[in-house]
Each structure stands twice: as structure tokens, then as C-alpha cells.
Amino acid sequence: MKKERLLSGGYGNSRYFNLIAIPALIALVFGVYVLVYATGGIKYVYSHSMYFPIVLAGYLYGPSGGALIGLLGSIMLGPFMPIDTVTHEAQETINWVYRSIFFVSIGSLVGYGVGQLRQRMARIHFLARHDPDTGLPNRTSALEYISSILQQMQEERGGQHVLIKVACDNLMEIEVAFGFDASDSILLQMKERLTQALPTETFLSRTHRSEFAIVLANMPLSDAERLSNYLASILEHPFGYEGVPLNVDSTIGYLSLSENGDKDASQLLQMSELAVMNARQAHRKVAVVHDPDHHRINRDNLALLGQLRSAVKEGDLLLHYQPKLSLVTEEVVGAEALMRWQHPERGMIPPDQFIPQAEQSSIINELTTWALNSALSQHAEWRREGQHVGLQVAVNVSASDLMASDFPGIVLGALDRHGVDYSNLELEVTESVLMEDIDRSISVLNWLSSASVIISIDDFGTGYSSLKYLDMLPATALKIDKSFTLRLLSDKRSRHITEAAIGLAHSLGMRVIAEGVENIETFSMLREMGCDIGQGYFISRPLPHDEFSGFSFQGA
């Protein structure tokens, strides 16, 4: 603290410091005069000691202070100081005048330089705790302020305080469409709206590129909820940029600091961000109170995601194979490779606890590559043993895989490496994955299909724009989602949709696979509808590779 105050010039603005410093500087000048006179006069080196009070005055009081002490020192060592105190030879006027100009210049320059340094230090200090675009306190300041509130709550043992997080969900889209100036303008307008809507002296900060944090002191949670809904409503009105009205999608999450006093500031800010995430997942613009259980689940899932790469390297992942059965011949014609994770501490982890998170990160590409190689290696082993020679093994593909430029090469390279016929590999792609970039998806799948790799559309009927693009996709199989199959016996609409999907696929030359076959009645109904292949627990659960080798369907 003392160092920061000294660098910022704080002592020079202190009345008590001035009462000591100014007389001390003058005394130093007279002290140097005495030293020079006592040591023989101006011709000796001791006259350079005058630089010390001059530089010190410039440092403490800027250009004017340095110049004044420089002038005083030059006078003391000028006409009042002989060249030699023994002979009392006087200095020539030009000598001490030149020295005076030099002393005054040194004092002024030191003062100016220190002034510039102080300004830079002040700017650095400001930027360390404030956002340069909006001028609001930044995440560091927010953490410090929340910590002070927590400390205050402990000391006073009371008080109701609320943390609100306001997020701009489509700021990146605005940046891409209109540039950074537009997004900066939007953020400034959001700041103004929030400032006007919040109670005076409310702490408002910008903790992320597109997020603001608000700390409300002495406000009940019910009032904070009403305020949060009001903030959401004022942010729904269009913002303007260069005459163009822009819609900003905002999401608000909030939580009580008083009810979470056992957490530190960083954890509370993290919880508010999760509250925003909960609001987005619930498709709500209004505030959503943080759910601690949801926080724990998300934290555990993210922790698992961090361990996935090591799981791939250490062999903790494995594939189970669910048989696909011809509904006509009741022979096994294919198998879907389904990933499992044998965690060293948590045991067997099902895919729904790590695949969705992996699909949001780059690790999904590593998982797909691993699944491809593992499934094809197993297929090659079955072929060497004389089992399932013509079997088609299916591997699920993510949107990230289709967007990767080297994906077709990875697939064909794995087939060549394991010596598996291209037509024995089936890639299952969901409608939602295809629609993320339909042109790119069609291009990649056409390339693979031309090499005889089987392409099937997974979860058919759950996406959108299916009919528009169905004839453009190089798919040879269509997989009806189990949400329809499971309701075949009880829902007439599901039966009609399934029948229509089977007829449509057959008219386009595609095979039809129905997943979710859970009982003999569904099995029989699908067979009567003309469905080609069935998959589900009535036929078999997903099996380890050794159990799959000996599997045979016992008959419907």
C-alpha cells in the first residue's frame, strides 16, 4: 500500500507530509550549500550533491516543484558561492547562470517524467480493476466486492444480499454481422439501461465479454426476483447501432448471497453463471434461481470430461455391441457400437453422462476416432475367427466430426488399416447434426458414400427439414427414432407416422431400421409394416464383444 501511494504521488498531496517535506527540501539545499562551502568551494565535486534535493523535489512535486528547488539551489551555488573559499575568487556570471538553467531543467524534466509515470501507473491500476470498454469494475473488482460483502455479513451476522448475473446471449452474432464497434455500443447501452433501472449506489460490474454482475445490498430475494424480471423486460426493447434496430437476447440468473455465505466469492460468481445456464436450458428470459444440485451435477460432469482424454489413452473406454436383426429372416445383420467408460473409481459410466458434454468440445473427435478404430479392429477379429463375416458395424458421428476437414481420410484410413470392406462400416448421423451445416454434411457424406461406406440417418422424425433434404443426402438407411417405436401399440398417430416413414424410405430405395423394439408385439407390428431391421432390448441389450460373438436370436 505504501509503495502504491508513493508511486501515485499520494504523499505529495498530504498536508502533513507537505509540512515535513517542503522544509526538509529547503534544508537539504542549505545543507548542500554548507557542504560545498566547507569543502573548498564550487570547483570541487561536492557541488553535484545539489542534484539530490532537485531530483527529489521533481519526484514529489512535479515539474514546478523540481524547477523551484533547482532555482533555489542554483542561486545558493551561484552568486553566493565562490570558486575557492580560500582565495574568495568569485564565479563568472555565465557559469552560474548556465548551471541555473541546467538545475531548473533537470528538476522540471524529472518532475515531468515522474508525472508521466504516475499517469501510467494510475491507468494500469484502473485497468487492473475496470473494464476499458464500459468503465465498469471488472471481474477482479467484483470478486473483491463480493468478498467484502461476505466479510460484512459475518461481522454483522445478518443482511439480505443478492447476486444477479445478466448475460447477452447473441453478442457474438452481432459482432460477426456488424463488427466490434456494434457490440461495444450494445454493451454501453446495456450498461446505461441497467444503471438507470438499478437502485442508486448498486454495484454493477462487467465480469465477462458478454456478462454483467450486480450485487444488491439489503434486498430480500422476492424483491430481487421482481427486479430481475424488470431488468429482463427493459433489455427486450431493441438497441440501436447506426440507425439499425438490433435485438439483444439476454438471460438473467440470480442467487442469494445470504443463503450461500459458506461459499467464497469465486464460487458465488460461478454459481450465478450456472444460474444463467439453467435459464438458457429452460428457454426462459426471466431470472432463474440457482439450483445447488444442478451445480453439483454439472461440476461432476465437467470433471469427468477433463478425465476423458486420459481414459482414451489408458484404455478405460470400451465398446458394447447391440445387435441389429433382420425382421424378415431373423438373422443378425449388423451391430451398433455403443461406448462405455469403465471408470477406475466410479465404475461403469453410461454414455449419456459424458457424450453430450464431449460433443461440445474438441475431445469428441478423439472419441469418434477411437470408436472407429476399436469397432473396425473387432470386426477384423471376428472375420479372422470366421464369425459375422458380412456384418455391418455402425458408429455414431457428431457434428464436429463432419466439420473436421480430415474426417473422410480418418474413416477410410481406419478401414484400410484394419482391412475391413468399406461396405461393412455404417456411419449413423442424426438429423440435428446434419442441419448444423447441411452443405458441408452433404459434401462429406457424398465422399464417404462414393467409397461404399453405408450412411444412415439416425433418430429420424425428431429433427427438422427432413423431407427438404432427404433426397439430397446419400443415405442408404433410415433409422426411426424410438420415441415413435415405443408408442406404436398405444398411439395411432405414432403408427401412422411410422408407416409413412417406412413407405417414404422404401420409395427412395432406403432400408428402414427401427430402434426401441422392446417387446414381441412391437416386433410383429413392425414386421407387418414392412420394416427391414429392428434393434432393441427385446432382441438384445448391448453386449460386450465376447458375448456378441456367441449371440443368436431365439425367435419371436
C-alpha positions as CSV (number, residue, x, y, z in Angstrom):
1,M,0.0,0.0,0.0
2,K,2.8,2.5,0.9
3,K,4.6,1.6,-2.4
4,E,1.4,2.2,-4.4
5,R,0.8,5.5,-2.6
6,L,4.3,6.7,-3.2
7,L,4.2,5.8,-6.9
8,S,0.8,7.5,-7.3
9,G,2.0,10.7,-5.7
10,G,-0.3,10.3,-2.7
11,Y,2.3,11.7,-0.3
12,G,2.7,14.9,-2.3
13,N,-1.0,15.6,-1.7
14,S,-0.9,15.1,2.0
15,R,-1.0,18.2,4.1
16,Y,1.0,16.7,7.0
17,F,3.6,15.3,4.5
18,N,4.0,18.7,3.0
19,L,4.6,20.3,6.4
20,I,7.6,18.0,6.7
21,A,8.8,17.6,3.1
22,I,8.9,21.2,2.0
23,P,11.1,22.4,4.9
24,A,13.2,19.3,4.5
25,L,13.9,20.0,0.9
26,I,14.8,23.6,1.6
27,A,17.1,22.4,4.5
28,L,18.7,19.9,2.1
29,V,19.5,22.8,-0.3
30,F,21.1,24.8,2.5
31,G,22.9,21.6,3.7
32,V,24.4,21.2,0.3
33,Y,25.5,24.8,0.3
34,V,27.2,24.3,3.6
35,L,28.9,21.1,2.4
36,V,30.2,22.8,-0.8
37,Y,31.4,25.9,1.1
38,A,33.1,23.8,3.8
39,T,34.9,21.6,1.3
40,G,36.5,24.5,-0.6
41,G,34.0,25.9,-3.0
42,I,32.3,25.3,-6.3
43,K,35.3,24.0,-8.0
44,Y,35.2,20.7,-6.1
45,V,32.9,17.7,-6.9
46,Y,30.7,18.2,-3.9
47,S,28.6,20.7,-5.8
48,H,26.9,17.8,-7.6
49,S,25.2,16.9,-4.3
50,M,22.6,19.6,-5.2
51,Y,21.1,17.1,-7.7
52,F,19.6,15.1,-4.8
53,P,17.2,17.7,-3.5
54,I,16.4,18.8,-7.1
55,V,15.5,15.3,-8.2
56,L,13.6,14.6,-5.0
57,A,11.6,17.8,-5.4
58,G,10.8,16.9,-9.0
59,Y,9.7,13.4,-7.9
60,L,7.5,14.6,-5.1
61,Y,6.0,17.8,-6.6
62,G,6.3,17.6,-10.3
63,P,7.9,20.0,-12.8
64,S,7.1,23.1,-10.8
65,G,8.5,21.7,-7.6
66,G,11.6,20.5,-9.3
67,A,12.1,23.8,-11.1
68,L,11.7,25.8,-7.8
69,I,14.2,23.7,-5.9
70,G,16.5,23.8,-8.9
71,L,16.3,27.6,-9.0
72,L,16.9,27.8,-5.2
73,G,19.9,25.5,-5.5
74,S,21.4,27.4,-8.4
75,I,21.2,30.7,-6.5
76,M,22.8,29.1,-3.4
77,L,25.6,27.7,-5.6
78,G,25.7,30.8,-7.8
79,P,26.5,34.3,-6.7
80,F,26.7,33.2,-3.1
81,M,29.3,30.6,-3.7
82,P,33.0,31.4,-4.6
83,I,35.1,29.2,-6.8
84,D,37.6,28.8,-4.0
85,T,36.7,29.7,-0.4
86,V,40.4,30.3,0.4
87,T,41.0,32.9,-2.3
88,H,37.4,34.0,-2.4
89,E,37.5,34.1,-6.2
90,A,34.0,34.8,-7.5
91,Q,32.4,32.8,-10.3
92,E,31.8,34.3,-13.7
93,T,28.1,35.2,-14.2
94,I,27.9,33.0,-17.3
95,N,29.0,29.9,-15.3
96,W,26.4,30.1,-12.6
97,V,23.6,31.2,-15.0
98,Y,24.3,28.2,-17.2
99,R,24.3,26.0,-14.1
100,S,21.0,27.5,-13.0
101,I,19.4,26.7,-16.4
102,F,20.7,23.1,-16.1
103,F,19.4,22.7,-12.5
104,V,16.0,24.1,-13.3
105,S,15.8,21.9,-16.5
106,I,16.8,18.8,-14.5
107,G,14.1,19.5,-11.9
108,S,11.5,20.1,-14.5
109,L,12.3,17.1,-16.6
110,V,12.4,14.8,-13.5
111,G,9.0,16.2,-12.5
112,Y,7.6,15.7,-15.9
113,G,8.9,12.1,-16.2
114,V,7.6,11.1,-12.8
115,G,4.2,12.7,-13.7
116,Q,4.0,10.6,-16.8
117,L,5.0,7.5,-14.8
118,R,2.3,8.3,-12.3
119,Q,-0.3,8.6,-15.0
120,R,0.7,5.3,-16.5
121,M,0.6,3.7,-13.0
122,A,-2.8,5.1,-12.4
123,R,-4.0,3.8,-15.8
124,I,-2.6,0.4,-15.1
125,H,-4.2,0.4,-11.7
126,F,-7.5,1.4,-13.2
127,L,-7.4,-1.3,-16.0
128,A,-6.5,-3.9,-13.4
129,R,-9.8,-3.4,-11.8
130,H,-12.0,-2.0,-14.5
131,D,-13.3,-2.9,-17.9
132,P,-11.8,-0.5,-20.5
133,D,-14.9,-0.5,-22.8
134,T,-17.6,0.4,-20.3
135,G,-15.5,1.8,-17.4
136,L,-17.3,-0.6,-15.0
137,P,-15.5,-2.6,-12.4
138,N,-14.2,-5.9,-13.8
139,R,-14.2,-9.5,-12.5
140,T,-11.3,-8.8,-10.1
141,S,-13.2,-5.9,-8.6
142,A,-16.4,-7.9,-8.4
143,L,-14.6,-10.7,-6.6
144,E,-13.2,-8.2,-4.1
145,Y,-16.5,-6.5,-3.6
146,I,-18.4,-9.8,-3.0
147,S,-15.6,-10.8,-0.6
148,S,-16.2,-7.6,1.3
149,I,-19.9,-8.2,1.4
150,L,-19.3,-11.7,2.8
151,Q,-17.0,-10.3,5.4
152,Q,-19.6,-7.7,6.3
153,M,-22.3,-10.4,6.6
154,Q,-20.1,-12.4,9.0
155,E,-19.4,-9.4,11.2
156,E,-23.0,-8.1,11.3
157,R,-24.5,-11.6,11.3
158,G,-27.4,-10.5,9.1
159,G,-28.4,-8.7,6.0
160,Q,-30.0,-9.9,2.8
161,H,-27.8,-9.6,-0.3
162,V,-28.4,-10.9,-3.8
163,L,-26.1,-11.5,-6.7
164,I,-27.6,-11.1,-10.2
165,K,-25.9,-12.1,-13.5
166,V,-27.1,-10.6,-16.8
167,A,-25.8,-12.2,-20.0
168,C,-26.1,-11.1,-23.6
169,D,-26.6,-14.4,-25.5
170,N,-26.2,-13.2,-29.1
171,L,-23.3,-10.7,-28.7
172,M,-21.0,-12.8,-30.9
173,E,-23.6,-12.9,-33.7
174,I,-23.8,-9.1,-33.5
175,E,-20.0,-8.9,-33.7
176,V,-19.9,-11.2,-36.8
177,A,-22.7,-9.2,-38.6
178,F,-21.8,-5.6,-37.6
179,G,-18.3,-5.7,-36.1
180,F,-16.8,-5.0,-32.7
181,D,-17.9,-1.4,-32.7
182,A,-21.5,-2.6,-32.8
183,S,-21.0,-5.0,-29.9
184,D,-19.2,-2.3,-27.8
185,S,-22.1,0.1,-28.5
186,I,-24.6,-2.5,-27.4
187,L,-22.7,-3.1,-24.2
188,L,-22.6,0.6,-23.4
189,Q,-26.3,0.8,-24.0
190,M,-26.9,-2.2,-21.8
191,K,-24.8,-0.5,-19.1
192,E,-26.9,2.7,-19.3
193,R,-30.2,0.8,-19.1
194,L,-29.1,-1.3,-16.2
195,T,-27.7,1.8,-14.3
196,Q,-30.9,3.7,-14.7
197,A,-33.0,0.7,-13.6
198,L,-31.0,-0.3,-10.5
199,P,-31.1,1.4,-7.1
200,T,-28.5,4.1,-6.5
201,E,-25.1,3.0,-5.4
202,T,-25.7,-0.5,-6.6
203,F,-22.5,-2.4,-7.5
204,L,-22.6,-3.1,-11.3
205,S,-19.6,-4.8,-12.9
206,R,-18.7,-6.4,-16.2
207,T,-17.3,-9.8,-15.4
208,H,-17.1,-11.3,-18.9
209,R,-17.2,-10.2,-22.5
210,S,-21.0,-10.5,-22.6
211,E,-21.9,-10.6,-18.9
212,F,-22.7,-8.1,-16.2
213,A,-22.7,-8.9,-12.4
214,I,-24.9,-6.9,-10.0
215,V,-24.7,-7.0,-6.2
216,L,-27.8,-5.8,-4.4
217,A,-27.3,-5.0,-0.7
218,N,-30.1,-5.3,1.8
219,M,-32.7,-6.6,-0.6
220,P,-35.0,-9.6,0.0
221,L,-34.9,-12.4,-2.5
222,S,-38.5,-11.7,-3.5
223,D,-37.7,-8.1,-4.4
224,A,-34.6,-9.2,-6.3
225,E,-36.8,-11.6,-8.3
226,R,-39.1,-8.7,-9.3
227,L,-36.2,-6.5,-10.2
228,S,-34.6,-9.3,-12.3
229,N,-37.9,-9.7,-14.2
230,Y,-38.0,-5.9,-14.7
231,L,-34.4,-5.9,-16.0
232,A,-35.2,-8.7,-18.4
233,S,-38.2,-6.7,-19.7
234,I,-36.2,-3.5,-20.3
235,L,-33.5,-5.4,-22.2
236,E,-36.1,-6.8,-24.6
237,H,-36.5,-3.4,-26.3
238,P,-34.3,-3.1,-29.4
239,F,-31.0,-1.5,-29.2
240,G,-29.7,0.9,-31.9
241,Y,-26.5,1.0,-33.9
242,E,-26.0,3.4,-36.8
243,G,-29.8,3.7,-37.2
244,V,-30.3,-0.1,-37.3
245,P,-32.5,-1.6,-34.5
246,L,-30.8,-4.7,-33.1
247,N,-32.5,-7.3,-30.9
248,V,-30.4,-8.5,-27.9
249,D,-31.2,-11.9,-26.4
250,S,-30.5,-11.6,-22.7
251,T,-30.7,-14.1,-19.9
252,I,-30.7,-13.4,-16.2
253,G,-29.7,-15.6,-13.2
254,Y,-29.6,-14.7,-9.6
255,L,-29.0,-16.2,-6.1
256,S,-28.9,-15.2,-2.5
257,L,-25.5,-14.4,-1.0
258,S,-27.1,-14.6,2.4
259,E,-28.1,-18.2,1.9
260,N,-24.7,-19.2,0.4
261,G,-22.5,-17.5,2.9
262,D,-20.3,-20.6,3.3
263,K,-19.1,-20.1,-0.3
264,D,-16.3,-17.8,-1.4
265,A,-16.6,-15.0,-3.9
266,S,-15.3,-17.1,-6.8
267,Q,-17.8,-19.9,-6.1
268,L,-20.7,-17.5,-5.8
269,L,-19.8,-15.9,-9.2
270,Q,-19.6,-19.4,-10.7
271,M,-23.0,-20.2,-9.2
272,S,-24.5,-17.1,-10.8
273,E,-23.1,-18.1,-14.2
274,L,-24.7,-21.6,-13.7
275,A,-28.0,-19.9,-12.9
276,V,-27.8,-18.2,-16.3
277,M,-27.1,-21.5,-17.9
278,N,-30.1,-23.0,-16.2
279,A,-32.3,-20.2,-17.6
280,R,-31.0,-20.9,-21.1
281,Q,-31.6,-24.6,-20.8
282,A,-35.2,-23.8,-19.6
283,H,-35.6,-21.4,-22.6
284,R,-36.5,-18.6,-20.2
285,K,-35.6,-15.0,-20.4
286,V,-36.7,-14.3,-16.8
287,A,-34.4,-14.9,-13.9
288,V,-33.8,-18.5,-12.6
289,V,-32.7,-19.1,-9.1
290,H,-29.6,-21.3,-8.9
291,D,-30.2,-24.9,-8.1
292,P,-27.3,-26.3,-6.0
293,D,-28.0,-29.9,-7.0
294,H,-27.7,-28.9,-10.7
295,H,-24.5,-27.2,-9.9
296,R,-23.1,-30.4,-8.4
297,I,-24.2,-32.5,-11.4
298,N,-22.7,-30.1,-13.9
299,R,-19.4,-29.9,-11.9
300,D,-19.2,-33.7,-11.8
301,N,-19.9,-34.0,-15.5
302,L,-17.2,-31.3,-16.3
303,A,-14.8,-33.1,-14.1
304,L,-15.5,-36.3,-16.0
305,L,-14.9,-34.5,-19.3
306,G,-11.5,-33.5,-18.0
307,Q,-10.6,-37.1,-17.4
308,L,-11.8,-38.4,-20.8
309,R,-8.5,-37.9,-22.7
310,S,-6.6,-39.9,-20.1
311,A,-9.4,-42.5,-20.3
312,V,-8.7,-42.9,-24.1
313,K,-5.0,-43.3,-23.5
314,E,-5.3,-45.6,-20.6
315,G,-7.8,-48.0,-22.1
316,D,-10.7,-47.3,-19.8
317,L,-13.1,-47.0,-22.7
318,L,-14.8,-50.0,-24.3
319,L,-17.5,-50.7,-26.8
320,H,-20.6,-52.8,-26.4
321,Y,-22.4,-54.0,-29.5
322,Q,-26.2,-54.0,-29.8
323,P,-27.4,-56.5,-32.5
324,K,-29.5,-55.3,-35.4
325,L,-31.9,-58.1,-36.6
326,S,-33.5,-58.6,-40.0
327,L,-37.2,-58.7,-39.2
328,V,-37.7,-61.0,-42.2
329,T,-35.0,-63.6,-41.8
330,E,-34.4,-63.0,-38.0
331,E,-30.7,-63.1,-38.7
332,V,-28.2,-60.6,-37.2
333,V,-27.2,-58.3,-40.0
334,G,-25.5,-55.5,-38.1
335,A,-24.4,-54.1,-34.7
336,E,-24.3,-50.6,-33.3
337,A,-21.1,-49.9,-31.4
338,L,-22.0,-48.1,-28.2
339,M,-19.4,-46.5,-26.0
340,R,-19.0,-47.3,-22.3
341,W,-16.5,-45.9,-19.7
342,Q,-15.1,-48.2,-17.1
343,H,-14.0,-45.5,-14.6
344,P,-11.4,-46.7,-12.1
345,E,-13.3,-45.0,-9.2
346,R,-16.9,-44.7,-10.3
347,G,-17.3,-47.9,-12.1
348,M,-19.2,-48.3,-15.4
349,I,-20.4,-44.8,-16.6
350,P,-23.2,-44.8,-19.3
351,P,-22.7,-42.6,-22.4
352,D,-25.4,-40.1,-21.5
353,Q,-23.2,-38.9,-18.6
354,F,-20.2,-37.9,-20.8
355,I,-21.1,-38.0,-24.5
356,P,-23.3,-34.8,-24.5
357,Q,-20.5,-32.8,-22.8
358,A,-17.9,-34.3,-25.1
359,E,-19.9,-33.2,-28.2
360,Q,-19.5,-29.6,-27.0
361,S,-15.7,-29.9,-27.0
362,S,-12.9,-31.0,-29.4
363,I,-12.5,-34.3,-27.5
364,I,-15.5,-35.8,-29.4
365,N,-13.2,-36.1,-32.4
366,E,-10.8,-38.2,-30.4
367,L,-13.6,-40.4,-29.1
368,T,-15.0,-40.9,-32.6
369,T,-11.6,-41.8,-34.0
370,W,-11.1,-44.2,-31.1
371,A,-14.6,-45.8,-31.6
372,L,-13.9,-46.2,-35.3
373,N,-10.6,-48.0,-34.8
374,S,-11.9,-50.1,-32.0
375,A,-15.1,-51.2,-33.8
376,L,-13.2,-52.0,-37.0
377,S,-10.5,-53.8,-35.1
378,Q,-13.2,-56.0,-33.5
379,H,-14.8,-56.6,-36.9
380,A,-11.5,-57.7,-38.3
381,E,-11.0,-60.1,-35.4
382,W,-14.5,-61.6,-35.9
383,R,-13.7,-62.1,-39.6
384,R,-10.4,-63.9,-38.8
385,E,-12.4,-66.2,-36.4
386,G,-14.9,-66.9,-39.2
387,Q,-17.8,-65.0,-37.4
388,H,-20.1,-62.3,-38.6
389,V,-18.2,-62.0,-41.9
390,G,-20.7,-59.8,-43.7
391,L,-21.8,-57.9,-40.6
392,Q,-22.2,-54.1,-40.8
393,V,-20.9,-52.3,-37.7
394,A,-22.4,-48.9,-37.0
395,V,-20.5,-46.0,-35.4
396,N,-22.2,-42.7,-34.4
397,V,-20.9,-39.5,-35.8
398,S,-21.1,-36.0,-34.3
399,A,-21.4,-32.6,-36.0
400,S,-17.8,-31.8,-35.0
401,D,-16.7,-34.9,-36.9
402,L,-18.4,-33.8,-40.1
403,M,-16.9,-30.3,-39.8
404,A,-13.4,-31.7,-39.5
405,S,-11.5,-31.4,-42.8
406,D,-9.6,-34.7,-42.3
407,F,-12.7,-36.8,-41.2
408,P,-13.1,-38.7,-44.5
409,G,-9.4,-39.5,-44.5
410,I,-9.6,-40.8,-40.9
411,V,-12.6,-43.0,-41.8
412,L,-11.0,-44.5,-44.9
413,G,-7.6,-44.8,-43.3
414,A,-9.1,-46.8,-40.4
415,L,-10.9,-49.1,-42.9
416,D,-7.7,-49.7,-44.8
417,R,-5.6,-50.2,-41.6
418,H,-7.9,-52.9,-40.3
419,G,-8.6,-54.5,-43.7
420,V,-12.4,-54.1,-43.4
421,D,-14.5,-53.8,-46.5
422,Y,-15.9,-50.3,-46.9
423,S,-19.4,-51.5,-47.2
424,N,-19.2,-53.2,-43.7
425,L,-19.0,-49.8,-42.0
426,E,-22.2,-47.8,-41.3
427,L,-22.0,-44.2,-40.1
428,E,-25.1,-43.1,-38.1
429,V,-25.7,-39.4,-38.3
430,T,-28.6,-37.6,-36.6
431,E,-30.8,-35.1,-38.3
432,S,-29.8,-32.3,-35.9
433,V,-26.1,-33.0,-36.8
434,L,-26.8,-32.8,-40.5
435,M,-28.7,-29.5,-40.2
436,E,-25.8,-27.7,-38.4
437,D,-24.2,-27.2,-41.9
438,I,-26.2,-29.1,-44.4
439,D,-23.9,-28.2,-47.4
440,R,-20.8,-29.4,-45.6
441,S,-22.6,-32.5,-44.4
442,I,-23.8,-33.5,-47.9
443,S,-20.3,-32.9,-49.3
444,V,-18.6,-35.1,-46.7
445,L,-21.2,-37.9,-46.7
446,N,-21.2,-38.0,-50.6
447,W,-17.5,-38.5,-50.5
448,L,-17.8,-41.4,-48.0
449,S,-20.8,-42.9,-49.7
450,S,-19.0,-42.9,-53.1
451,A,-16.4,-45.1,-51.3
452,S,-19.2,-47.6,-50.4
453,V,-19.4,-46.6,-46.7
454,I,-23.0,-47.0,-45.5
455,I,-24.7,-43.8,-44.3
456,S,-27.8,-43.9,-42.2
457,I,-30.0,-41.1,-40.8
458,D,-30.4,-41.7,-37.1
459,D,-33.3,-40.6,-34.9
460,F,-35.5,-39.8,-38.0
461,G,-38.5,-37.7,-37.2
462,T,-37.0,-35.8,-34.2
463,G,-35.3,-33.1,-36.3
464,Y,-36.5,-30.6,-38.8
465,S,-36.3,-30.0,-42.6
466,S,-36.0,-33.8,-43.0
467,L,-38.1,-34.0,-46.2
468,K,-36.5,-31.0,-47.8
469,Y,-33.0,-32.6,-47.7
470,L,-33.8,-36.3,-47.6
471,D,-33.5,-36.7,-51.3
472,M,-30.2,-34.8,-51.3
473,L,-28.5,-37.0,-48.7
474,P,-26.5,-40.1,-49.8
475,A,-28.2,-42.2,-47.2
476,T,-28.9,-45.9,-47.7
477,A,-30.7,-46.4,-44.4
478,L,-33.2,-44.5,-42.3
479,K,-33.5,-45.2,-38.6
480,I,-36.8,-44.5,-36.9
481,D,-36.5,-42.9,-33.5
482,K,-37.5,-45.0,-30.6
483,S,-39.9,-42.2,-29.4
484,F,-42.2,-43.4,-32.2
485,T,-41.5,-47.2,-31.8
486,L,-42.2,-47.2,-28.1
487,R,-45.7,-45.7,-28.7
488,L,-46.7,-48.0,-31.6
489,L,-49.0,-50.1,-29.6
490,S,-50.8,-47.3,-27.8
491,D,-50.7,-44.3,-30.1
492,K,-52.4,-44.3,-33.5
493,R,-50.6,-41.2,-34.7
494,S,-47.2,-42.9,-34.0
495,R,-48.3,-45.9,-36.0
496,H,-49.3,-43.7,-39.0
497,I,-46.1,-41.7,-38.8
498,T,-44.0,-44.9,-38.7
499,E,-45.9,-46.5,-41.6
500,A,-45.4,-43.3,-43.6
501,A,-41.7,-43.1,-42.8
502,I,-41.3,-46.8,-43.9
503,G,-43.1,-46.1,-47.2
504,L,-41.1,-43.0,-47.9
505,A,-37.8,-44.6,-47.2
506,H,-38.6,-47.6,-49.4
507,S,-39.7,-45.4,-52.2
508,L,-36.3,-43.6,-52.0
509,G,-34.5,-47.0,-52.1
510,M,-33.5,-47.0,-48.4
511,R,-33.6,-49.7,-45.8
512,V,-35.6,-48.9,-42.6
513,I,-34.2,-49.6,-39.1
514,A,-36.5,-49.3,-36.1
515,E,-34.8,-48.8,-32.7
516,G,-36.6,-49.2,-29.4
517,V,-38.1,-52.7,-30.1
518,E,-38.9,-53.7,-26.5
519,N,-41.5,-56.5,-26.9
520,I,-42.8,-59.1,-29.3
521,E,-45.9,-57.1,-30.1
522,T,-43.9,-54.2,-31.4
523,F,-41.6,-56.6,-33.2
524,S,-44.5,-58.2,-35.0
525,M,-46.2,-54.9,-35.9
526,L,-43.0,-53.5,-37.4
527,R,-42.6,-56.7,-39.4
528,E,-46.1,-56.3,-40.7
529,M,-45.5,-52.7,-41.7
530,G,-42.5,-53.8,-43.8
531,C,-39.7,-52.5,-41.6
532,D,-36.5,-54.1,-42.6
533,I,-34.4,-54.2,-39.4
534,G,-35.1,-54.0,-35.7
535,Q,-33.0,-53.0,-32.7
536,G,-33.9,-53.0,-29.0
537,Y,-33.9,-54.9,-25.7
538,F,-36.5,-57.4,-27.0
539,I,-33.8,-58.6,-29.4
540,S,-30.8,-58.0,-27.2
541,R,-29.3,-55.4,-24.9
542,P,-25.9,-54.0,-25.9
543,L,-23.3,-56.8,-25.4
544,P,-19.6,-57.0,-24.7
545,H,-17.7,-58.2,-27.8
546,D,-17.2,-61.8,-26.4
547,E,-20.9,-62.2,-25.7
548,F,-21.9,-60.7,-29.0
549,S,-19.7,-63.4,-30.7
550,G,-22.0,-66.1,-29.4
551,F,-25.3,-64.3,-29.7
552,S,-28.2,-65.8,-31.7
553,F,-31.8,-64.6,-31.6
554,Q,-34.1,-67.1,-30.1
555,G,-37.1,-66.3,-32.3
556,A,-40.1,-64.0,-31.9
